Amino acid sequence: MTVDDDGETTPGLERVEPGYRQVLRIHNLLIWLPLVVGSVVLDRLVLAETPFGGLLMVLVPLLALMTVVIAPQRVWRRLGYALEPALLRVVRGWMFHTDTLVPLTRVQHLDIARGPLDKMFGTASLVVHTAGTQNSTVTLPGLSPARAAELAGVIRGHIQADPDAA
């Protein structure tokens, strides 16, 4: 189940693995590291003799720290999913809330993806490819590898049992 900002439980949604927060933290860190180094170098070489000297050396690392520490927890808290009899539901976001419903009859094929960070923290992503062009790929990150395989098996079984799928 997923808990919203007010502490209320959203019925029927499951949370992804807690290790996914660490994957997000390291991913954010890898993005911010060159920006922090670049801002420090720019500040020391270009802005040192101006009234703005030292500003980038403080603001960019502070913003990076907030993004690496706070954002992953917020993303994780707002990511939930449910496998219902005829569809897969993936819910994410707060300010830009997205509630994606994937009818299982539209599923073309499934992938289970695991990058190095996923392997390190025991997570995987279920990638659902559907018929159509717009939003034809739905990714559900942060699952345990066993849960991703279980969901893929259930969806695959539904596709094979559907007489209209061919």
C-alpha positions as CSV (number, residue, x, y, z in Angstrom):
1,M,0.0,0.0,0.0
2,T,1.1,3.6,-0.6
3,V,0.8,6.3,1.9
4,D,0.0,9.8,0.6
5,D,1.2,13.2,2.1
6,D,-1.6,13.2,4.7
7,G,-0.6,9.8,6.0
8,E,-3.6,8.2,4.4
9,T,-3.3,4.9,2.8
10,T,-4.2,4.5,-0.9
11,P,-5.9,1.1,-1.0
12,G,-4.8,-1.5,-3.5
13,L,-1.4,0.0,-4.3
14,E,1.9,-1.7,-3.4
15,R,5.1,0.1,-2.8
16,V,8.3,-0.7,-4.6
17,E,11.4,-2.0,-2.7
18,P,13.1,0.4,-0.2
19,G,16.4,-0.2,-1.9
20,Y,15.1,1.8,-4.8
21,R,15.8,4.9,-2.8
22,Q,19.5,4.1,-2.8
23,V,19.5,3.6,-6.5
24,L,17.9,7.0,-7.0
25,R,20.4,8.6,-4.6
26,I,23.4,7.3,-6.4
27,H,21.9,8.1,-9.8
28,N,21.3,11.7,-8.6
29,L,24.8,11.9,-7.2
30,L,26.3,10.8,-10.5
31,I,24.3,13.5,-12.3
32,W,25.2,16.3,-9.8
33,L,28.9,15.5,-9.3
34,P,30.1,17.0,-12.5
35,L,27.8,20.0,-12.0
36,V,29.3,20.6,-8.5
37,V,32.8,20.3,-9.7
38,G,32.1,22.6,-12.7
39,S,30.5,25.2,-10.4
40,V,33.4,25.2,-8.0
41,V,35.9,25.5,-10.9
42,L,33.8,28.3,-12.5
43,D,33.5,30.1,-9.2
44,R,37.2,29.9,-8.4
45,L,38.4,30.9,-11.9
46,V,35.8,33.3,-13.2
47,L,33.8,34.7,-10.3
48,A,36.5,34.9,-7.6
49,E,37.1,38.6,-8.0
50,T,33.4,39.6,-8.4
51,P,30.8,40.3,-5.8
52,F,29.3,36.9,-6.7
53,G,32.5,35.0,-5.7
54,G,31.8,32.0,-3.5
55,L,28.1,32.0,-4.3
56,L,28.3,29.1,-6.8
57,M,30.5,27.1,-4.4
58,V,27.8,27.3,-1.8
59,L,24.5,27.2,-3.7
60,V,25.2,24.4,-6.2
61,P,26.5,21.9,-3.7
62,L,23.7,22.7,-1.3
63,L,21.1,22.1,-4.1
64,A,22.9,18.9,-5.0
65,L,22.8,17.7,-1.4
66,M,19.1,18.4,-1.1
67,T,18.4,16.6,-4.4
68,V,20.5,13.6,-3.4
69,V,19.2,13.3,0.2
70,I,15.5,14.5,0.0
71,A,14.3,13.8,-3.5
72,P,14.7,10.0,-3.6
73,Q,12.6,9.5,-0.5
74,R,9.8,11.7,-2.0
75,V,10.0,9.8,-5.3
76,W,9.8,6.5,-3.6
77,R,6.9,7.4,-1.3
78,R,4.9,8.5,-4.4
79,L,5.5,5.4,-6.5
80,G,3.0,2.5,-6.3
81,Y,1.5,-0.1,-8.5
82,A,-1.3,-2.7,-8.6
83,L,-1.9,-5.6,-10.9
84,E,-5.6,-5.9,-11.3
85,P,-7.4,-8.7,-13.2
86,A,-7.5,-6.8,-16.5
87,L,-4.8,-4.0,-16.1
88,L,-1.6,-2.9,-14.6
89,R,-1.8,0.4,-12.7
90,V,1.4,2.5,-12.0
91,V,1.0,5.6,-9.9
92,R,3.8,8.2,-9.4
93,G,4.4,11.8,-8.7
94,W,2.9,14.5,-6.5
95,M,3.2,17.8,-8.2
96,F,3.0,16.1,-11.6
97,H,0.9,13.1,-10.7
98,T,0.6,10.3,-13.2
99,D,-1.8,7.4,-12.9
100,T,-1.0,5.0,-15.8
101,L,-3.4,2.2,-16.6
102,V,-2.2,-0.5,-19.0
103,P,-4.9,-2.9,-20.2
104,L,-3.3,-6.3,-20.3
105,T,-4.9,-7.0,-23.7
106,R,-2.6,-4.2,-25.1
107,V,0.7,-5.7,-23.9
108,Q,3.0,-6.8,-26.7
109,H,6.0,-7.9,-24.8
110,L,7.8,-7.6,-21.4
111,D,11.3,-6.9,-20.3
112,I,12.9,-7.1,-16.9
113,A,15.8,-4.7,-16.7
114,R,18.6,-4.6,-14.1
115,G,21.5,-2.1,-14.3
116,P,24.6,-2.2,-12.1
117,L,22.9,-0.1,-9.4
118,D,19.8,-2.3,-9.5
119,K,22.0,-5.4,-8.9
120,M,23.8,-3.6,-6.1
121,F,20.6,-2.8,-4.2
122,G,18.4,-5.8,-5.2
123,T,16.0,-4.0,-7.5
124,A,14.7,-4.5,-11.1
125,S,12.4,-2.7,-13.5
126,L,9.5,-4.2,-15.3
127,V,9.2,-2.7,-18.8
128,V,5.8,-3.2,-20.4
129,H,5.6,-2.6,-24.1
130,T,2.1,-2.0,-25.4
131,A,0.4,-1.6,-28.8
132,G,0.3,2.0,-30.0
133,T,2.8,4.8,-30.4
134,Q,2.2,7.3,-27.7
135,N,3.2,6.1,-24.2
136,S,3.8,2.6,-25.6
137,T,6.3,1.8,-23.0
138,V,5.5,1.8,-19.3
139,T,8.3,1.2,-16.8
140,L,7.8,0.1,-13.2
141,P,11.1,0.6,-11.4
142,G,12.2,-0.5,-8.0
143,L,10.7,-4.0,-7.8
144,S,12.6,-7.0,-6.4
145,P,13.8,-9.2,-9.2
146,A,11.5,-12.0,-7.9
147,R,8.5,-9.7,-7.8
148,A,9.3,-8.4,-11.3
149,A,9.5,-12.0,-12.6
150,E,6.2,-12.8,-10.8
151,L,4.4,-9.8,-12.4
152,A,5.8,-10.6,-15.8
153,G,4.6,-14.2,-15.4
154,V,1.1,-13.2,-14.5
155,I,0.9,-10.7,-17.3
156,R,2.4,-13.2,-19.8
157,G,-0.2,-15.8,-18.6
158,H,-3.0,-13.3,-19.2
159,I,-1.7,-12.6,-22.7
160,Q,-1.5,-16.3,-23.6
161,A,-5.0,-16.9,-22.1
162,D,-6.6,-14.0,-24.0
163,P,-8.2,-15.4,-27.2
164,D,-8.1,-11.9,-28.9
165,A,-4.3,-11.6,-28.4
166,A,-2.5,-12.9,-31.4
